[in-house]
Amino acid sequence: MHRRTLLKTGTAGLLAARWAKGEPAMAATLHFPPGFVWGVSTSSCQIEGRGDRKVDSIWDSFARIDGTIGDHTTPEIACDSYHRYSEDIALLAKLGARAYRFSISWPRVIPDGTGQPDPRGLDYYDRVTDALLKAKIEPWPCLFHWDLPQALQDQGGWGNRDIAGWFADYAVLVARRLGDRVKTWVMFNEPQVHAIMGHGLAEHAPGLRGREPMAAAGHHQNLAQGRALAALRTEAGGRFTLGTVMSLQPVRPAQNLAENKPAVEIWDAAWNRAYLDPLFRGTYPEPYLPLVEELVRPGDMEQIRQKIDFLGVNYYSPMYQRIDPKGLLGTNWGALPAGMQTTAMTWGVDPTGLNDILGELRDHYGNPPIYITENGAFFTEAAGPGGRVDDQQRITYLRDHITAAHHAIRGGVNLKGYFIWTLVDNWEWAHGFNATFGLARLDRATLARTPKASFDWFARIVRANAI
């Protein structure tokens, strides 16, 4: 792809070679810049459980449909962090985390999405915020991580243009409650995943399928993000640090075939640039324009293009695409390169893809302040004595990606921090509890959290490199 140049030299290339050979990762201590933020990310739907939340989110509804969740579970209990948040914060403190990105549950705060708030929901996030600050951990609340109130979905959800105003009002409500203590705010987590997987491919809640619902959800999330950024900037008078989070993955032609290069351009436009370009440039990428031209109204792009103080990047793996007329956009997932190591999710392991994305942001989007806000992996693992998991594959994965991040900083990328996904094995969306990404193991019978080997390893990294 002409816009993305795979790094073949230096640290990133060496790491890719080591992965291909199955060799241990580099063990040298890397020193990061002063003020570099080490953190952890979670989401409300995946960890909180219902608690005393009165209404459903779209994921509660979706999980009750037979066949939607791999292990037939629901997020009703999850990790029960609603009651056990103090245990999670104690783990964060033991880890040495400097920041914690958690999400606010919109239906917990405003049950019908637009009306009177539930004081119990706001009280809960008060308690979480205060406990984090007491532990000297900076709270990074994310305002939307996919768990839309079902009441709003019943009114069209992200397909209803009015949701942009509803979201901005909700953002102001939460910011007024927590803004005396919270400085850093995240608008969205991965709007493209919510649009494509939930509204295009029906693999996530709310389970819609088609180009039209996908495009509408994406555009209205972009518009809601712009309005919320403007509203919070006005509300705070410059006191807040405002940003958003995107899933950014380099897109490459399956089997490196020239015939698949058009698939790369289409999918890259839909996955990456349909969210980056409106925010940073006030335009949609040309291959995506036919999908949104009837949705965009006068003034929309000016509202969407907003100044942000940082961009969060969630990175897991490159994507390989092939031409497929039956696919959502005329493309589909393609085979990974022969010999590429994979996680238990069958995602390819390639730290150079992280350098690819970060270099793209440096060279084509003005080198904004960036935080890696999710990076992690699921590998098949078994608990040993005392529930301890010796997850050496995860350690190698994390070490190689952190090394790639360090390489990017040396290359001039404005990278300010790194957040691991995630703290505790949780309810992993359509996979249920089958996919374990945590630094700590969750005993589903007792809900006890037991740190894995990766937990201790990451704690040493934080102590050695956080200045």
VENTA-V824609 format. One record per pair of residues at least 6 apart in sequence whose C-alpha atoms are under 6 Angstrom apart, sorted by the first residue. I is the first residue (numbers start at 1). J is the second residue. D is the distance in Angstrom with one decimal. If there is no record, write none. Layout:
# VENTA-V824609
i=I j=J d=D
i=I j=J d=D
This chain:
# VENTA-V824609
i=6 j=356 d=5.9
i=12 j=352 d=5.2
i=12 j=404 d=5.7
i=25 j=396 d=5.8
i=31 j=465 d=5.1
i=32 j=465 d=5.8
i=34 j=467 d=5.2
i=36 j=416 d=5.3
i=36 j=417 d=5.1
i=37 j=417 d=4.2
i=38 j=97 d=5.6
i=38 j=98 d=5.5
i=38 j=417 d=5.8
i=38 j=418 d=5.2
i=38 j=419 d=5.9
i=39 j=97 d=4.9
i=39 j=98 d=5.6
i=39 j=99 d=4.6
i=39 j=100 d=5.5
i=39 j=419 d=4.2
i=40 j=100 d=5.2
i=40 j=419 d=4.6
i=40 j=420 d=4.8
i=41 j=100 d=5.9
i=41 j=101 d=4.6
i=41 j=102 d=5.9
i=41 j=421 d=5.4
i=41 j=422 d=5.6
i=42 j=102 d=5.0
i=42 j=422 d=5.9
i=43 j=102 d=5.3
i=43 j=103 d=4.9
i=44 j=103 d=5.2
i=44 j=105 d=5.8
i=46 j=78 d=5.9
i=46 j=426 d=5.7
i=46 j=427 d=4.8
i=47 j=78 d=5.1
i=47 j=79 d=4.6
i=47 j=81 d=5.6
i=47 j=426 d=5.9
i=48 j=80 d=5.0
i=48 j=81 d=4.3
i=48 j=82 d=4.6
i=49 j=75 d=5.8
i=49 j=76 d=4.9
i=49 j=77 d=4.1
i=49 j=78 d=4.9
i=49 j=80 d=4.9
i=50 j=76 d=5.2
i=51 j=82 d=6.0
i=53 j=108 d=5.3
i=55 j=111 d=5.9
i=56 j=150 d=5.6
i=57 j=147 d=5.4
i=57 j=148 d=5.4
i=57 j=149 d=4.4
i=57 j=150 d=4.8
i=58 j=147 d=6.0
i=58 j=148 d=5.7
i=58 j=150 d=4.9
i=58 j=205 d=6.0
i=58 j=206 d=5.8
i=59 j=205 d=5.6
i=62 j=205 d=5.5
i=63 j=74 d=5.4
i=69 j=430 d=4.4
i=69 j=431 d=5.7
i=69 j=432 d=5.8
i=70 j=430 d=5.9
i=70 j=431 d=4.7
i=70 j=432 d=5.9
i=71 j=432 d=5.6
i=73 j=432 d=5.8
i=78 j=427 d=5.5
i=95 j=459 d=4.7
i=98 j=137 d=5.0
i=99 j=137 d=5.1
i=99 j=138 d=4.4
i=99 j=139 d=6.0
i=100 j=139 d=5.3
i=100 j=140 d=5.7
i=101 j=140 d=4.5
i=101 j=141 d=5.7
i=102 j=141 d=5.2
i=103 j=141 d=5.3
i=103 j=142 d=4.3
i=103 j=143 d=5.9
i=104 j=143 d=5.3
i=107 j=149 d=4.7
i=108 j=121 d=5.1
i=109 j=117 d=5.5
i=109 j=118 d=5.4
i=109 j=121 d=4.7
i=109 j=122 d=5.8
i=110 j=117 d=4.4
i=110 j=118 d=5.8
i=112 j=151 d=5.2
i=113 j=149 d=5.9
i=113 j=152 d=6.0
i=140 j=184 d=5.4
i=140 j=185 d=5.8
i=141 j=185 d=5.6
i=142 j=186 d=4.4
i=142 j=187 d=5.7
i=143 j=187 d=5.2
i=144 j=188 d=5.0
i=145 j=189 d=5.1
i=158 j=217 d=4.6
i=159 j=216 d=5.3
i=159 j=217 d=5.3
i=161 j=220 d=6.0
i=164 j=223 d=5.9
i=164 j=224 d=3.9
i=168 j=227 d=5.9
i=168 j=228 d=4.3
i=183 j=240 d=4.9
i=183 j=241 d=5.9
i=184 j=240 d=5.9
i=184 j=241 d=4.7
i=185 j=242 d=5.1
i=186 j=243 d=5.0
i=186 j=244 d=4.8
i=187 j=244 d=4.9
i=188 j=244 d=5.4
i=188 j=245 d=5.8
i=189 j=245 d=4.9
i=190 j=245 d=5.9
i=190 j=246 d=4.4
i=190 j=247 d=5.1
i=192 j=271 d=6.0
i=195 j=214 d=5.0
i=195 j=217 d=5.4
i=195 j=218 d=5.4
i=196 j=214 d=5.6
i=197 j=203 d=5.4
i=197 j=204 d=5.4
i=198 j=204 d=4.2
i=198 j=205 d=5.0
i=198 j=206 d=5.6
i=198 j=207 d=5.3
i=199 j=208 d=4.3
i=199 j=209 d=5.4
i=199 j=213 d=5.4
i=199 j=214 d=4.6
i=200 j=209 d=4.3
i=200 j=210 d=4.6
i=200 j=211 d=5.8
i=200 j=214 d=4.7
i=201 j=209 d=5.0
i=202 j=208 d=4.7
i=202 j=209 d=5.0
i=223 j=304 d=5.2
i=226 j=303 d=5.4
i=226 j=304 d=4.2
i=241 j=309 d=5.8
i=242 j=308 d=5.7
i=242 j=309 d=5.3
i=243 j=308 d=5.2
i=243 j=309 d=5.6
i=243 j=310 d=4.9
i=243 j=311 d=5.5
i=244 j=311 d=5.5
i=244 j=312 d=5.8
i=245 j=311 d=6.0
i=245 j=312 d=4.1
i=245 j=313 d=5.8
i=246 j=313 d=5.4
i=247 j=313 d=6.0
i=247 j=314 d=4.6
i=248 j=272 d=5.8
i=248 j=315 d=6.0
i=249 j=318 d=5.2
i=250 j=318 d=4.9
i=251 j=264 d=5.8
i=251 j=268 d=5.8
i=251 j=318 d=5.9
i=251 j=319 d=4.7
i=251 j=320 d=5.8
i=252 j=264 d=5.9
i=252 j=320 d=4.9
i=253 j=260 d=5.2
i=253 j=261 d=5.5
i=253 j=264 d=5.8
i=253 j=320 d=5.5
i=253 j=321 d=5.3
i=254 j=320 d=4.8
i=254 j=321 d=5.2
i=254 j=322 d=5.5
i=254 j=334 d=5.0
i=254 j=335 d=6.0
i=260 j=322 d=4.9
i=260 j=323 d=5.6
i=263 j=321 d=5.9
i=263 j=322 d=5.5
i=263 j=323 d=5.3
i=263 j=331 d=5.4
i=264 j=321 d=5.9
i=274 j=284 d=5.7
i=277 j=283 d=5.7
i=277 j=284 d=5.8
i=278 j=284 d=5.6
i=278 j=305 d=5.9
i=279 j=304 d=5.7
i=279 j=305 d=4.4
i=280 j=305 d=5.9
i=282 j=301 d=5.1
i=282 j=305 d=4.9
i=310 j=369 d=4.8
i=310 j=370 d=5.5
i=311 j=370 d=4.9
i=312 j=370 d=5.8
i=312 j=371 d=4.9
i=312 j=372 d=5.7
i=312 j=373 d=5.3
i=313 j=372 d=4.7
i=313 j=373 d=5.5
i=314 j=372 d=5.9
i=314 j=373 d=5.4
i=314 j=374 d=4.4
i=315 j=375 d=5.5
i=316 j=375 d=5.8
i=317 j=348 d=5.7
i=318 j=353 d=5.8
i=320 j=333 d=5.9
i=320 j=334 d=5.1
i=321 j=332 d=5.6
i=321 j=333 d=4.8
i=321 j=334 d=4.8
i=322 j=331 d=5.5
i=322 j=332 d=5.5
i=322 j=334 d=5.4
i=323 j=331 d=4.5
i=324 j=330 d=5.1
i=324 j=331 d=4.5
i=324 j=332 d=5.7
i=341 j=348 d=5.9
i=341 j=349 d=5.6
i=342 j=348 d=4.4
i=342 j=349 d=5.3
i=343 j=378 d=6.0
i=343 j=379 d=5.5
i=344 j=378 d=5.7
i=344 j=379 d=4.8
i=351 j=401 d=5.2
i=355 j=408 d=5.9
i=361 j=367 d=5.5
i=362 j=413 d=5.7
i=369 j=414 d=5.2
i=370 j=415 d=4.7
i=370 j=416 d=5.8
i=371 j=415 d=5.8
i=371 j=416 d=5.4
i=371 j=417 d=4.7
i=371 j=418 d=5.8
i=372 j=418 d=4.7
i=372 j=419 d=5.9
i=373 j=419 d=4.7
i=374 j=419 d=5.5
i=374 j=420 d=5.3
i=374 j=421 d=5.0
i=375 j=420 d=5.2
i=375 j=421 d=5.3
i=376 j=420 d=6.0
i=376 j=421 d=5.1
i=377 j=437 d=5.6
i=378 j=436 d=5.4
i=378 j=437 d=4.9
i=383 j=389 d=4.7
i=388 j=452 d=5.8
i=389 j=452 d=4.9
i=390 j=453 d=5.1
i=391 j=453 d=5.9
i=395 j=454 d=5.4
i=422 j=437 d=5.9
i=422 j=438 d=4.8
i=423 j=438 d=5.0
i=423 j=439 d=5.2
i=424 j=438 d=4.1
i=424 j=439 d=5.8
i=424 j=440 d=4.7
i=424 j=441 d=6.0
i=425 j=436 d=4.9
i=425 j=437 d=5.6
i=425 j=438 d=4.2
i=425 j=441 d=5.6
i=425 j=442 d=5.5
i=427 j=433 d=4.9
i=439 j=452 d=5.7
i=439 j=454 d=5.8
i=439 j=455 d=4.9
i=440 j=449 d=5.9
i=440 j=450 d=5.1
i=440 j=451 d=4.0
i=440 j=452 d=5.2
i=441 j=449 d=5.5
i=441 j=450 d=5.0
i=442 j=448 d=5.8
i=442 j=449 d=4.9
